[in-house]
Amino acid sequence: MADSLANGNRKQRRQAAKDRSRSSGGDGSENDAPQIELRYPDKSGPKGKTLLDIAAERNLLREKPAEVDVVETDITAVNEVAAAGDADPIGPFGQAIFLAITLSMLHFTLDVLTYQQYSQAIEWNAIYKRTAMVVPQLIFVTSAFHSRSVSRYPLPKQLFLLAVSVASGCYLIFSANEHAYFAVMKRAPPVGTLLVWSFIEMNLWFSMSSLAAILGYLWWSGFTLL
């Protein structure tokens, strides 16, 4: 009797579990899963209002231009600071002094080379004195050409340097071929320094024009460089 009741209760429990599983969506097999239609996405654009449209209707985009202005102002400030950092840290006068010292070393070298060119005993005291005299002159000339007033007129500045370089180069060629060695020893160092300085200060095209003019004079006159 007890066994039959137990079997009956067991069957009822099994039947109740089956009923619950059917009412909740099936028996859990793959066939009971919902079927989703497969198709390509619609790329024709939104069919309704977008987030931007909704934000514009609610006046949520009014503050955006102000934020853009702030960002642009910050970028401008950063660019100004970067430009200031890229500027010459020693200034025009410091650059003129640096260039003058370099050119005075060149003058000293050319002075020594002219003595060796003509196999003369090097007079060091005279060379030191001439170099010391040329330094303040070079500082004055280079600082004048790096001043703001001269920098305002770049084309006249370049034309003047072109004339100086052509005149210096042609004179060096003429003096080395026509004058005595004493005159060459006296004039070659300052004129050669002036020639190099003018080439340093000139732009590329003016330098090439000056070099072409000097070589043209050398060919026309029939002189030699040695």
C-alpha positions as CSV (number, residue, x, y, z in Angstrom):
1,M,0.0,0.0,0.0
2,A,2.8,2.4,0.9
3,D,4.7,1.5,-2.2
4,S,1.8,2.2,-4.4
5,L,1.3,5.6,-2.8
6,A,4.9,6.4,-3.2
7,N,4.8,5.5,-6.9
8,G,1.7,7.6,-7.4
9,N,3.3,10.6,-5.7
10,R,6.4,10.1,-7.8
11,K,4.4,10.1,-11.0
12,Q,2.5,13.2,-10.0
13,R,5.7,15.0,-9.3
14,R,7.2,14.0,-12.7
15,Q,4.0,15.1,-14.4
16,A,4.0,18.4,-12.6
17,A,7.7,19.0,-13.6
18,K,6.9,18.4,-17.2
19,D,4.0,20.7,-17.1
20,R,6.2,23.5,-15.6
21,S,8.9,23.0,-18.2
22,R,6.3,23.2,-21.0
23,S,4.7,26.4,-19.6
24,S,8.2,28.1,-19.2
25,G,9.2,27.6,-22.9
26,G,9.8,24.1,-23.8
27,D,12.2,21.3,-22.8
28,G,15.4,23.4,-23.3
29,S,16.4,22.0,-26.7
30,E,17.8,24.1,-29.5
31,N,14.6,23.9,-31.5
32,D,12.8,25.9,-28.7
33,A,15.3,28.9,-29.0
34,P,13.8,32.0,-30.6
35,Q,14.6,32.4,-34.3
36,I,16.1,35.8,-35.4
37,E,15.9,36.9,-39.0
38,L,19.3,37.4,-40.6
39,R,19.7,40.4,-42.9
40,Y,22.1,43.3,-43.8
41,P,22.0,46.4,-41.6
42,D,20.2,49.5,-42.9
43,K,22.8,52.0,-44.1
44,S,20.4,54.6,-45.5
45,G,20.6,56.8,-42.4
46,P,18.6,57.4,-39.3
47,K,14.8,57.1,-39.7
48,G,14.1,59.3,-36.7
49,K,15.6,62.0,-34.5
50,T,19.3,61.6,-33.6
51,L,20.9,62.6,-30.4
52,L,22.2,65.8,-31.9
53,D,18.7,66.7,-33.0
54,I,17.3,66.0,-29.6
55,A,20.1,68.1,-28.0
56,A,19.5,70.9,-30.4
57,E,15.8,70.9,-29.5
58,R,16.6,71.1,-25.8
59,N,19.2,73.9,-26.4
60,L,22.0,71.8,-25.0
61,L,24.5,72.9,-27.7
62,R,24.6,76.6,-26.9
63,E,27.7,76.4,-24.7
64,K,29.8,74.5,-27.2
65,P,31.1,77.5,-29.2
66,A,32.4,79.0,-26.0
67,E,34.3,75.9,-25.2
68,V,35.8,75.9,-28.7
69,D,36.9,79.5,-28.3
70,V,38.6,78.6,-25.1
71,V,40.4,75.7,-26.8
72,E,41.5,77.9,-29.7
73,T,42.7,80.5,-27.3
74,D,44.7,77.9,-25.4
75,I,46.2,76.7,-28.7
76,T,47.1,80.3,-29.7
77,A,48.8,80.8,-26.4
78,V,50.8,77.6,-26.7
79,N,51.9,78.6,-30.2
80,E,53.0,82.0,-29.0
81,V,55.1,80.4,-26.2
82,A,56.6,78.0,-28.7
83,A,57.5,80.8,-31.0
84,A,59.1,82.7,-28.2
85,G,61.1,79.7,-27.3
86,D,62.3,79.3,-30.9
87,A,63.6,82.9,-31.0
88,D,67.3,83.6,-30.7
89,P,68.1,83.3,-27.0
90,I,71.2,85.6,-27.2
91,G,69.5,88.4,-29.1
92,P,70.7,90.4,-32.1
93,F,73.6,92.0,-30.2
94,G,74.8,88.7,-28.8
95,Q,74.6,87.1,-32.2
96,A,76.6,90.0,-33.6
97,I,79.3,89.6,-31.0
98,F,79.5,85.8,-31.7
99,L,79.8,86.5,-35.5
100,A,82.4,89.2,-34.9
101,I,84.6,86.9,-32.8
102,T,84.3,84.2,-35.5
103,L,85.3,86.6,-38.2
104,S,88.2,87.9,-36.2
105,M,89.5,84.4,-36.0
106,L,89.1,84.1,-39.7
107,H,91.0,87.4,-40.1
108,F,93.8,86.1,-37.9
109,T,94.0,82.9,-40.0
110,L,94.1,84.7,-43.3
111,D,96.9,87.0,-41.9
112,V,99.0,84.0,-41.0
113,L,98.4,82.3,-44.4
114,T,99.5,85.4,-46.3
115,Y,102.8,85.3,-44.5
116,Q,103.2,81.6,-45.4
117,Q,102.1,82.2,-49.0
118,Y,105.1,84.5,-49.6
119,S,107.5,82.6,-47.3
120,Q,107.9,85.5,-44.9
121,A,108.7,85.3,-41.2
122,I,105.5,85.5,-39.3
123,E,105.3,88.6,-37.2
124,W,103.0,87.5,-34.4
125,N,102.9,90.8,-32.5
126,A,101.8,92.7,-35.6
127,I,99.1,90.0,-36.4
128,Y,97.8,90.2,-32.8
129,K,97.6,94.0,-33.0
130,R,95.7,93.9,-36.3
131,T,93.3,91.3,-35.0
132,A,92.6,93.3,-31.9
133,M,91.9,96.4,-34.0
134,V,89.5,94.6,-36.3
135,V,87.4,93.1,-33.6
136,P,85.5,96.3,-32.5
137,Q,85.0,97.2,-36.2
138,L,83.4,93.8,-36.9
139,I,81.2,94.1,-33.8
140,F,79.9,97.5,-35.0
141,V,79.2,96.3,-38.6
142,T,77.6,93.0,-37.6
143,S,75.4,94.6,-34.9
144,A,74.3,97.3,-37.3
145,F,73.2,94.7,-39.9
146,H,71.4,92.7,-37.2
147,S,69.5,95.7,-35.8
148,R,65.7,96.0,-36.2
149,S,65.9,99.1,-38.4
150,V,68.1,97.3,-41.0
151,S,66.1,94.1,-40.8
152,R,63.0,96.0,-41.9
153,Y,64.5,96.4,-45.4
154,P,65.6,92.9,-46.4
155,L,65.9,93.5,-50.2
156,P,68.1,96.6,-50.0
157,K,70.2,94.8,-47.4
158,Q,70.7,91.8,-49.7
159,L,71.5,94.1,-52.6
160,F,74.1,96.0,-50.6
161,L,75.7,92.7,-49.5
162,L,75.7,91.5,-53.1
163,A,77.6,94.6,-54.2
164,V,80.1,94.2,-51.3
165,S,80.8,90.6,-52.0
166,V,81.3,91.1,-55.8
167,A,83.6,94.1,-55.2
168,S,85.6,92.2,-52.5
169,G,86.0,89.1,-54.6
170,C,87.0,90.9,-57.8
171,Y,89.4,93.1,-55.8
172,L,91.1,90.1,-54.2
173,I,91.6,88.5,-57.7
174,F,93.0,91.7,-59.1
175,S,95.2,92.4,-56.1
176,A,96.7,88.9,-56.0
177,N,97.6,89.1,-59.7
178,E,98.7,92.7,-60.1
179,H,100.0,94.0,-56.7
180,A,103.2,93.3,-54.9
181,Y,103.3,90.8,-52.2
182,F,103.5,93.4,-49.5
183,A,100.2,95.0,-50.6
184,V,98.6,91.6,-50.8
185,M,99.7,90.8,-47.3
186,K,98.3,94.0,-46.0
187,R,94.9,94.0,-47.8
188,A,94.0,90.4,-48.3
189,P,93.0,89.5,-44.7
190,P,90.5,92.3,-44.2
191,V,89.1,92.1,-47.7
192,G,88.8,88.3,-47.5
193,T,87.0,88.6,-44.1
194,L,84.6,91.1,-45.6
195,L,83.9,88.7,-48.5
196,V,83.2,85.8,-46.2
197,W,81.0,87.9,-44.0
198,S,78.9,89.1,-46.9
199,F,78.4,85.5,-48.1
200,I,77.2,84.5,-44.5
201,E,74.7,87.4,-44.4
202,M,73.3,86.9,-47.9
203,N,70.5,84.5,-48.9
204,L,71.3,81.5,-51.1
205,W,70.3,83.0,-54.4
206,F,72.2,86.2,-53.8
207,S,75.2,84.2,-52.8
208,M,75.0,82.2,-56.0
209,S,74.7,85.4,-58.0
210,S,77.7,86.8,-56.3
211,L,79.8,83.7,-56.9
212,A,78.8,83.7,-60.6
213,A,79.8,87.3,-61.0
214,I,83.2,86.8,-59.3
215,L,83.9,83.7,-61.5
216,G,82.8,85.6,-64.5
217,Y,85.3,88.4,-63.7
218,L,88.0,85.8,-63.2
219,W,87.3,84.3,-66.7
220,W,86.9,87.7,-68.4
221,S,90.1,89.2,-66.9
222,G,92.2,86.1,-67.6
223,F,93.6,86.1,-64.0
224,T,94.3,83.0,-61.9
225,L,93.6,82.2,-58.3
226,L,97.2,81.1,-57.6
